[in-house]
Amino acid sequence: MSYEAYKNNQLGFTTRQLHAGYNPAEHYRSKAVPIYQTAAFELGDFERCIRLFDYSEEGHSYVRFSNPTNTVLERRLASLEGGIEAIALGSGMAAISNTFLNIAKSGDEIVAVNTLYGGSTTLLNSILPDYGIVGRFVEDENDIESYRKVITEKTKAIYIESLGNPGMNIIDIEAVTNLAHEHGIPLIVDNTFATPYLLRPFEYGADIVCYSATKYLAGHGTTIVGAVVEKGGFDWLNGKFPQFEKFYDEYKDTIGKDILDKTMFTKRLRIRYLTDLGAHLSPTSAFYLLQGIETLSLRMREHVANAQKVAEFLEGHPKVLSVAYPGLKSNKYHELAKKYFPKGPGAIMSIRLKGGIEAARKVLQEVKVFDYMVNVGDAKSLIVHSATSTHFGQSKEEREKAGVYDDTLRLSIGIEEAEDLIADLKHALDSIDE
């Protein structure tokens, strides 16, 4: 038997989404990844216990730190993303918040764009400031000088989304990466809406990628999961990150200098935050996510094809004021979409309606195939009024900076027959003013 697909990162994406990171020979030759439903693992002997707890030996002791099922998931994510190491967490917000806590301490700042998921904006505006970490927001995400204006000596990272929520704006990742590295700080990209099938930010210089893997990676609306992937190679010892210098000195002799040089962000994230703050992912949820990933590329092709058809229909409907989808030639981000998303710019879009909030309410009442839910990235099509859900609690000014208006609906296009989705939306839109 010479099965080696699990360790060959030269294989194609669809092949790796099925095989990467899992060697059946290490798991009683089970072809499916087993669920290790246990709270703890036998330590073996006295000396091995010490090696596990000083991290000189990789292994499993307590599931809040690691689990073999989760390890397979993390290796697969790292392979698909083109990163050196990944960590799975209990939710997308756990991934983002733990990433920020790992990179910044009291007195530090994180530069971010306004076109973010509402929870991320709230985290930077209202929660982290209580711990001394301040979010500084870019005035114009399309102007590189706007980023430069808010970067200070206290800035520890720039944070963007590859496809903005819900306006689907695209940021020039290469330009922002170059600016971040010019200042000795990393670029963090939330790649939830794109997935590594449509975009791998590391190929354009990004350093850290975050996911709400609940969405397209899992794909079926069944599991809450987050993930963080490290590209590897960023210089965390450049003088701007004293917490990493302390961590390096503490573990360079046990974990090893070479390993830390490549994976210090994820090593510290696991040891300092995943373990002690407890945002671990259950192995059953890891198994469900692995099941979803096995069909990721197949689903994304259908999602994108349907989204293009739906967007083109909506653009021509008389009750629609505008459609925010970069796949449309009329969209201001269409050229960036061709650069960064040659396979298609995802399957989320937002529309503004003629008739304001009452028109939005009417559409939500009349759709029969689209379901009224805050989730996205499901195989089934979903619709929501962002101002009263995902961006609820934000001021009108904050919402509008993110592209959220009272007349805005966000659509997550599923993999149903496109003709059924279009017919459903046509019925709902035609019913406005009836």
Steps between C-alpha positions, in 0.01 A plus 500: 500500500653833395224753575665843532235748380460634855842668492528611137424871477571497126171325432205698368264690729209258465729204568645663810159595638439125521840375613727766653616448855351158567700178494274201571802299619517728803133439587444123489472530119154653513432670167268755662660734751406365846332719761714485814219571746703522817595769748859385553772262379728266689831668573704181474777545751654764726759619249250521213267710715779753548579503128135562413467788744823674407402448133819322405282212375188538291208302631162511668433535870180698558247581228488871580851507347472249215319195369597263215177571308566873523862448398390343171269795439777749576745328266241491223418869539869592496551299183204651316592852607870460420599576859747346741261430788135543599291499818132414523287686755143494625366776271600761247485773764723287724749484213495877449503602866777256594703619203470862615588408859802305379634787292419802719521594866379793706606824335514351150286574196358302209422674172184375331260589221138598554371235261500217755254260652315685777636272774858578401429872506339469844801304625738777390276788606339386822665191649877510446529864613400378849824300490707790372502393132364764261364458149591778254275507193608595150293779346517367143589132460570555130769764562835370627582842647199467730668198658829682531333790686378283788811284547704603806781352708227328702354320196550122512301381199269592214174305482279466190248264345572354158135558407329761715186420697247569359611741225739252335768766456846377402813648650830502313669240720844538344506876554388473863746218565788710370399787727467272802843347444650844444399569862608161633147377571295211359192504283212293638229398252159359583449272200163358604299602192768389254638172641843379387341363185426848363783696664816421696611830656847364579574502128463879513714549810252475789633352824199371695165374370188462717179313429152459622515146370132471588434647157623354170768275646241303696242583238177360642405725789560232762816596687651806671876503434784750476853467367826692483773420248857632511700550183832466682814707479382835638767656723333513841837594654529831314467703819128581472369194684659462846252229597635283217858567604414380851325193359798423276743517790276274707458226239796519262678214676199268522286569193811597304618815326439372148139410575433829675650696213228353277200454730537735796160664453302177507719344772439797729133514405455137604707511819396843629142537380338184369612307807436760770195684362341174393353575155572145388302316234331172579632204297148429375479849353845451347372181336196681357725770358726240340191350337406839359848574369498179294253662259617861528623553144196331349261712704685826437482454125121467525468787747696737274319401181163552665606832654599641163162408349307641795702823506441558130126447548485736799695771319226514238200499734315835524448475878874460569696820556845337489676165523833461682668202336850525347418250228292765325685706240334813640640440849781731614703201620468299179864554395629397843269199481668392177840527672422333831200281415547342157269214606231747606451745789298280731125463533396775741345822377305790638225690327338834568131530423286781372247548774722498808457282804137417419607355166763292681237379747270402213768297322582314822131417539457378143806282428416129504834333416742742668488465878514799737816430705818676614730221384674493160697239307236231535424270209149645530425859399453752781391863527514755781448870574849596622406822682273312740718192544871467419563873548234560765606738775736701280428864430352597164837654406691184592260282304515715189881496505468122477252530212196418714190716446139465609417381148783241488448124484787251508464184293699180537454307178477126541536209263133454408394534136575860401168524320315425826693767687434759232128413489479531879665842502292619204180410683613679816620811319191520280287496813644833624228770506224244456 
